[in-house]
Amino acid sequence: MLLLAACASFNNPDGWAPAEVAEDTLYVTLNGGELSAVDPETFDIIWEFPASDEQVCGNEETQKRDLEGIYAAPVVSKGIVYIGAWDGNVYALDAATGNCLWDFETDGPVIGGLVLSNGLIFVASSDGNLYTLDPATGSEEKSRVHVGEVWSRPALSDGVLYIANVNGELRALDAETLDELWVFSINTGFLTDPELLNGTIVVGGLGQRLYGIDVATGNELWSFDDATNWYWGQPLAVGNTVYATNLDSRLFAIDIATGKRLWQFDGIAPIRAGAVISGGVLIAVDDNGNVYGIDPESGIPVWIGPTQIDKKVLADPYVLADGSVMIVTTGGDTFTVSPEDGRLTTVDIQ
């Protein structure tokens, strides 16, 4: 029942992918199933993918393309942009033109982000498989491994892949051999990207608990059960603290060593997006577009009242080079918020 309810949340995918700057280009999803490359200085659109309903990828014939939704930020390396989409494909795009260099089809939507390391792209699909692709050609380099249905981006650290699935399993795989090192299981599902800090993996999801897992053994170090709803936003680990948003409208600060609550902040509406820190201020935005500026040490608001966008926000905010925080709504409207005073500026991307 929990999984069916979560599936229903994907019916309107607009605006889930967070903005991100890579190789001097801003990548943002303004329309469902469409990636825009934007000049981060002028906010002019450089290209959009797909540029039309029909698209050529590499040497293939022209095909009708409907990505339907993009849920994760792209991976960009050496002039190539890699994205996964709800249509089940992974796409490699020329960063200068947006032309499709190749595509690779899985048997289910690619919801979580991709991982690029040591000349391989790791793709965890909702079809239950982990794929390893050649970044230049999109060909499979290793035999696919069953890891369960995955909606989050795997984490990679010190040669180990950590993959959380909606079946409630967190797996550690050797990134070279794809051999399984350990599995940690719960009786609900994981939704958040695994976050690593100080030898601890922090992950949560469909249940009301956030877990701290030992990276070496897969043993549970702690579980935090103060929330009353799901964790879906990416946990933010800074120093010795994890900041975690919850659909119960609260934001928690948790000691990563002990799992003890340091403070909680009560928002107005459910918080789907993760939080960021800029200028010494913790920024969070709830589903209704209320933006909060919070002291990360005390949990006390820095601004008087939330800044109100008054539009639905599901995507994680993103810190731009000037320290302002970019927020993209589900309808594609884009704003920046000043961490100092919460001042809101509309960004005209065209």
Beta strands, then each sheet from edge to edge (+ up, - down):
strand 1: 20-22
strand 2: 25-31
strand 3: 34-38
strand 4: 45-49
strand 5: 54-55
strand 6: 63-64
strand 7: 75-77
strand 8: 80-84
strand 9: 89-94
strand 10: 100-105
strand 11: 115-117
strand 12: 120-124
strand 13: 129-133
strand 14: 145-146
strand 15: 155-157
strand 16: 160-164
strand 17: 169-174
strand 18: 180-185
strand 19: 195-197
strand 20: 200-204
strand 21: 210-214
strand 22: 220-224
strand 23: 236-238
strand 24: 241-245
strand 25: 250-255
strand 26: 261-266
strand 27: 276-278
strand 28: 281-285
strand 29: 290-294
strand 30: 307-308
strand 31: 318-319
strand 32: 325-328
strand 33: 334-337
strand 34: 344-347
sheet 1: 1+ 2- 3+ 4-
sheet 2: 5+ 6-
sheet 3: 7+ 8- 9+ 10-
sheet 4: 11+ 12- 13+ 14-
sheet 5: 15+ 16- 17+ 18-
sheet 6: 19+ 20- 21+ 22-
sheet 7: 23+ 24- 25+ 26-
sheet 8: 27+ 28- 29+ 30-
sheet 9: 31+ 32- 33+ 34-
end
